[in-house]
Amino acid sequence: MQADFFKPLGKWTPMVSVAYKVKGDPGGVELDNVLFASVGAAYRFSAKTSFGAMVDYQEASVDGADNAQEMFVYWSQKVSSDWQFMLYGYAGFSDGSPDQGLGIQLSYRRQQ
Protein backbone atom coordinates (compact mmCIF):
# COMPACT_ATOMS: atom_id res chain seq x y z
CA MET A 1 0.00 0.00 0.00
CA GLN A 2 1.38 3.40 -0.93
CA ALA A 3 0.22 6.99 -0.56
CA ASP A 4 1.74 9.78 -2.64
CA PHE A 5 1.25 13.45 -1.84
CA PHE A 6 2.28 16.35 -4.05
CA LYS A 7 1.22 19.96 -4.48
CA PRO A 8 2.25 22.13 -7.45
CA LEU A 9 3.35 25.54 -6.16
CA GLY A 10 4.22 27.57 -9.23
CA LYS A 11 7.27 25.98 -10.84
CA TRP A 12 7.98 23.82 -7.75
CA THR A 13 6.21 20.59 -6.79
CA PRO A 14 7.08 19.15 -3.38
CA MET A 15 6.42 15.39 -3.03
CA VAL A 16 6.12 12.88 -0.18
CA SER A 17 5.46 9.14 -0.44
CA VAL A 18 4.83 6.65 2.35
CA ALA A 19 4.41 2.92 1.75
CA TYR A 20 4.11 -0.41 3.51
CA LYS A 21 5.43 -3.24 1.32
CA VAL A 22 4.38 -6.85 1.87
CA LYS A 23 7.30 -8.88 0.54
CA GLY A 24 5.95 -12.43 0.90
CA ASP A 25 8.18 -15.46 1.42
CA PRO A 26 9.38 -16.79 -1.97
CA GLY A 27 11.14 -20.16 -2.15
CA GLY A 28 11.54 -20.72 1.58
CA VAL A 29 13.21 -17.35 2.19
CA GLU A 30 11.63 -15.39 5.01
CA LEU A 31 11.34 -11.70 4.14
CA ASP A 32 10.09 -8.98 6.46
CA ASN A 33 7.43 -6.50 5.41
CA VAL A 34 8.97 -3.01 5.22
CA LEU A 35 8.18 0.67 5.51
CA PHE A 36 9.25 2.99 2.70
CA ALA A 37 9.32 6.80 2.71
CA SER A 38 10.43 9.35 0.16
CA VAL A 39 10.58 13.14 0.19
CA GLY A 40 11.63 15.44 -2.63
CA ALA A 41 10.71 18.13 -5.10
CA ALA A 42 10.56 18.80 -8.81
CA TYR A 43 11.22 22.10 -10.57
CA ARG A 44 9.69 22.83 -13.99
CA PHE A 45 11.96 25.09 -16.05
CA SER A 46 9.46 25.10 -18.93
CA ALA A 47 6.59 23.01 -20.31
CA LYS A 48 9.25 20.66 -21.73
CA THR A 49 12.07 20.62 -19.16
CA SER A 50 12.09 19.64 -15.48
CA PHE A 51 14.52 18.61 -12.75
CA GLY A 52 13.84 16.72 -9.54
CA ALA A 53 15.45 15.13 -6.50
CA MET A 54 14.20 12.68 -3.89
CA VAL A 55 15.65 11.14 -0.74
CA ASP A 56 14.38 7.61 -0.08
CA TYR A 57 14.42 5.37 2.99
CA GLN A 58 13.39 1.70 3.13
CA GLU A 59 13.68 -0.79 5.95
CA ALA A 60 15.72 -3.93 5.28
CA SER A 61 13.65 -6.97 4.32
CA VAL A 62 15.99 -9.45 6.05
CA ASP A 63 17.28 -9.45 9.62
CA GLY A 64 20.85 -8.23 9.98
CA ALA A 65 20.86 -6.19 6.73
CA ASP A 66 21.14 -2.40 6.64
CA ASN A 67 18.20 -0.20 5.75
CA ALA A 68 18.38 1.47 2.34
CA GLN A 69 19.00 5.23 2.25
CA GLU A 70 19.61 6.91 -1.08
CA MET A 71 19.16 10.04 -3.18
CA PHE A 72 17.69 10.04 -6.69
CA VAL A 73 18.03 13.02 -9.08
CA TYR A 74 16.72 13.41 -12.62
CA TRP A 75 16.51 15.77 -15.57
CA SER A 76 13.58 15.26 -17.94
CA GLN A 77 13.11 16.71 -21.43
CA LYS A 78 10.07 16.36 -23.68
CA VAL A 79 11.42 15.71 -27.17
CA SER A 80 7.99 15.87 -28.84
CA SER A 81 4.36 15.56 -27.80
CA ASP A 82 4.81 11.74 -27.67
CA TRP A 83 8.45 11.25 -26.61
CA GLN A 84 10.26 12.12 -23.39
CA PHE A 85 13.93 11.64 -22.45
CA MET A 86 15.16 11.34 -18.87
CA LEU A 87 18.70 11.25 -17.47
CA TYR A 88 18.94 10.13 -13.84
CA GLY A 89 21.43 9.27 -11.17
CA TYR A 90 21.38 7.99 -7.62
CA ALA A 91 23.74 7.65 -4.69
CA GLY A 92 23.45 5.37 -1.67
CA PHE A 93 24.16 6.50 1.88
CA SER A 94 24.11 3.09 3.58
CA ASP A 95 25.39 -0.44 3.03
CA GLY A 96 21.80 -1.43 2.21
CA SER A 97 21.84 0.79 -0.90
CA PRO A 98 23.77 0.73 -4.19
CA ASP A 99 26.86 2.98 -4.08
CA GLN A 100 25.84 4.98 -7.16
CA GLY A 101 24.26 4.65 -10.54
CA LEU A 102 23.36 6.48 -13.74
CA GLY A 103 20.72 5.78 -16.32
CA ILE A 104 18.74 7.05 -19.25
CA GLN A 105 15.13 6.46 -20.08
CA LEU A 106 13.25 7.13 -23.30
CA SER A 107 9.45 7.08 -22.93
CA TYR A 108 6.73 7.04 -25.54
CA ARG A 109 3.18 8.04 -24.72
CA ARG A 110 0.84 8.41 -27.64
CA GLN A 111 -1.16 11.62 -27.39
CA GLN A 112 -4.78 11.28 -28.44
C-alpha positions as CSV (number, residue, x, y, z in Angstrom):
1,M,0.0,0.0,0.0
2,Q,1.4,3.4,-0.9
3,A,0.2,7.0,-0.6
4,D,1.7,9.8,-2.6
5,F,1.3,13.5,-1.8
6,F,2.3,16.4,-4.1
7,K,1.2,20.0,-4.5
8,P,2.2,22.1,-7.5
9,L,3.4,25.5,-6.2
10,G,4.2,27.6,-9.2
11,K,7.3,26.0,-10.8
12,W,8.0,23.8,-7.7
13,T,6.2,20.6,-6.8
14,P,7.1,19.1,-3.4
15,M,6.4,15.4,-3.0
16,V,6.1,12.9,-0.2
17,S,5.5,9.1,-0.4
18,V,4.8,6.6,2.4
19,A,4.4,2.9,1.7
20,Y,4.1,-0.4,3.5
21,K,5.4,-3.2,1.3
22,V,4.4,-6.9,1.9
23,K,7.3,-8.9,0.5
24,G,5.9,-12.4,0.9
25,D,8.2,-15.5,1.4
26,P,9.4,-16.8,-2.0
27,G,11.1,-20.2,-2.2
28,G,11.5,-20.7,1.6
29,V,13.2,-17.3,2.2
30,E,11.6,-15.4,5.0
31,L,11.3,-11.7,4.1
32,D,10.1,-9.0,6.5
33,N,7.4,-6.5,5.4
34,V,9.0,-3.0,5.2
35,L,8.2,0.7,5.5
36,F,9.3,3.0,2.7
37,A,9.3,6.8,2.7
38,S,10.4,9.4,0.2
39,V,10.6,13.1,0.2
40,G,11.6,15.4,-2.6
41,A,10.7,18.1,-5.1
42,A,10.6,18.8,-8.8
43,Y,11.2,22.1,-10.6
44,R,9.7,22.8,-14.0
45,F,12.0,25.1,-16.0
46,S,9.5,25.1,-18.9
47,A,6.6,23.0,-20.3
48,K,9.2,20.7,-21.7
49,T,12.1,20.6,-19.2
50,S,12.1,19.6,-15.5
51,F,14.5,18.6,-12.8
52,G,13.8,16.7,-9.5
53,A,15.5,15.1,-6.5
54,M,14.2,12.7,-3.9
55,V,15.7,11.1,-0.7
56,D,14.4,7.6,-0.1
57,Y,14.4,5.4,3.0
58,Q,13.4,1.7,3.1
59,E,13.7,-0.8,6.0
60,A,15.7,-3.9,5.3
61,S,13.7,-7.0,4.3
62,V,16.0,-9.5,6.0
63,D,17.3,-9.4,9.6
64,G,20.9,-8.2,10.0
65,A,20.9,-6.2,6.7
66,D,21.1,-2.4,6.6
67,N,18.2,-0.2,5.8
68,A,18.4,1.5,2.3
69,Q,19.0,5.2,2.3
70,E,19.6,6.9,-1.1
71,M,19.2,10.0,-3.2
72,F,17.7,10.0,-6.7
73,V,18.0,13.0,-9.1
74,Y,16.7,13.4,-12.6
75,W,16.5,15.8,-15.6
76,S,13.6,15.3,-17.9
77,Q,13.1,16.7,-21.4
78,K,10.1,16.4,-23.7
79,V,11.4,15.7,-27.2
80,S,8.0,15.9,-28.8
81,S,4.4,15.6,-27.8
82,D,4.8,11.7,-27.7
83,W,8.4,11.3,-26.6
84,Q,10.3,12.1,-23.4
85,F,13.9,11.6,-22.5
86,M,15.2,11.3,-18.9
87,L,18.7,11.3,-17.5
88,Y,18.9,10.1,-13.8
89,G,21.4,9.3,-11.2
90,Y,21.4,8.0,-7.6
91,A,23.7,7.6,-4.7
92,G,23.5,5.4,-1.7
93,F,24.2,6.5,1.9
94,S,24.1,3.1,3.6
95,D,25.4,-0.4,3.0
96,G,21.8,-1.4,2.2
97,S,21.8,0.8,-0.9
98,P,23.8,0.7,-4.2
99,D,26.9,3.0,-4.1
100,Q,25.8,5.0,-7.2
101,G,24.3,4.6,-10.5
102,L,23.4,6.5,-13.7
103,G,20.7,5.8,-16.3
104,I,18.7,7.0,-19.3
105,Q,15.1,6.5,-20.1
106,L,13.2,7.1,-23.3
107,S,9.5,7.1,-22.9
108,Y,6.7,7.0,-25.5
109,R,3.2,8.0,-24.7
110,R,0.8,8.4,-27.6
111,Q,-1.2,11.6,-27.4
112,Q,-4.8,11.3,-28.4
